[in-house]
């Protein structure tokens, strides 16, 4: 029995570590919170015990999935609402989403010279800048007015930044819940 306990806690520590790495994918406009849910589900299926009331179980995985879904909705609607609040077109919103992904990747690459925190902050700033650029170009393409396009771009950038911060907060809550549940066994 002590061998099982050692391997359980070893896998639990690896789960938390891998979840932390997965969480950072949120900075790059990737579904990092869903990676955390997948890791938790994999852990539960591999380490299933008879007592479903203790530790990490399928109910906890469902809770993590609900929080991840909430974070995704928050991120999506905050970015879209930011552009739409300024009167942005659907094209501006769609290009803001594409710009976010491209900007996140470019920002992460530009942040590489600063270890650890550079790519994360670069991805966050690049995502907001990409949202601005995408919304601006989409609005210029659709309507051609520079003043309105700038306002739509700023709305998309601020909305995307706030949405990403909300998604990061949801992911942090997920990791806290995961940590508490996995070590309460």
ABEGO torsion letter per residue (X at the ends): XAAAAAAAAAAAAAAAAAAAAAAAAAAAGBBAAAAAAAAAAAAAAAABBABAABEBBAAAAAAAAAAAAAAAAAAAAAAAAAAAAAGBBAAAAAAAAAAAAAAAAAAAAAAAABBGAAAAAAAAAAAAAAAAAAAAAAAAAAAGBAAAAAAAAAAAAAAAAAAAAAAAAAAAAAAAAAAAAAAAX
